[in-house]
Amino acid sequence: AQTVTQSQPEMSVQEAETVTLSCTYDTSENNYYLFWYKQPPSRQMILVIRQEAYKQQNATENRFSVNFQKAAKSFSLKISDSQLGDTAMYFCAFMKLPYNFNKFYFGSGTKLNVKP
Amino acid sequence: EAGVTQFPSHSVIEKGQTVTLRCDPISGHDNLYWYRRVMGKEIKFLLHFVKESKQDESGMPNNRFLAERTGGTYSTLKVQPAELEDSGVYFCASSWRATGLGYTFGSGTRLTVV
């Protein structure tokens, strides 16, 4: 079975600063994807970034980057130059490969508040 | 294109009553998924439809939950009778292919059972 743990229920950051959200996971699989999803208040959940486990290079999407440590089973999300629009719930998720008909395993989420 | 739409956005019902949640996927998406987040906990998979067929219903908590997808379009999730522990946010998602790379989520239905 796969489990995803997000140990920070809530975090705050000042606008323009950098924040890192933690995620660890447990799996016996060797091939999988990891994801960070964002859910703004009362809005749909959207994909922020994803990482293929077989790639050593950390994924980056504009101000969002990950620190993927496969041996440690750690997958943290760094948000640089935080903006007010980054205020949201952030969910870390895992999906094993091959991903046909596979489901997400999510963490419990981290509520991020970006303060002006 | 229209996104995944869920109705209602909020529902408050009494224990023992019945509630039906609806999900309208993106047109043309054969795959439809239901997930649930009980307050403060992780989001958990409930089931997966491919068109009108249940591909995987391993996450359905018990027989008080009934999901349908008649005609392979919209889906309903009925809870009958509702219990206090059913409270949470119910998410629907759809995808064209059954992979993790094309999911589109809805905004969720917040269900409160009192």
Boltz contact constraints between the chains, C-beta under 6 A:
constraints:
  - contact:
      token1: [A, 33]
      token2: [B, 100]
      max_distance: 6.0
  - contact:
      token1: [A, 43]
      token2: [B, 107]
      max_distance: 6.0
  - contact:
      token1: [A, 44]
      token2: [B, 105]
      max_distance: 6.0
  - contact:
      token1: [A, 44]
      token2: [B, 106]
      max_distance: 6.0
  - contact:
      token1: [A, 44]
      token2: [B, 107]
      max_distance: 6.0
  - contact:
      token1: [A, 45]
      token2: [B, 105]
      max_distance: 6.0
  - contact:
      token1: [A, 95]
      token2: [B, 100]
      max_distance: 6.0
  - contact:
      token1: [A, 99]
      token2: [B, 99]
      max_distance: 6.0
  - contact:
      token1: [A, 99]
      token2: [B, 100]
      max_distance: 6.0
  - contact:
      token1: [A, 100]
      token2: [B, 98]
      max_distance: 6.0
  - contact:
      token1: [A, 101]
      token2: [B, 55]
      max_distance: 6.0
  - contact:
      token1: [A, 101]
      token2: [B, 98]
      max_distance: 6.0
  - contact:
      token1: [A, 103]
      token2: [B, 45]
      max_distance: 6.0
  - contact:
      token1: [A, 106]
      token2: [B, 42]
      max_distance: 6.0
  - contact:
      token1: [A, 106]
      token2: [B, 43]
      max_distance: 6.0
  - contact:
      token1: [A, 107]
      token2: [B, 42]
      max_distance: 6.0
  - contact:
      token1: [A, 108]
      token2: [B, 41]
      max_distance: 6.0
  - contact:
      token1: [A, 108]
      token2: [B, 42]
      max_distance: 6.0
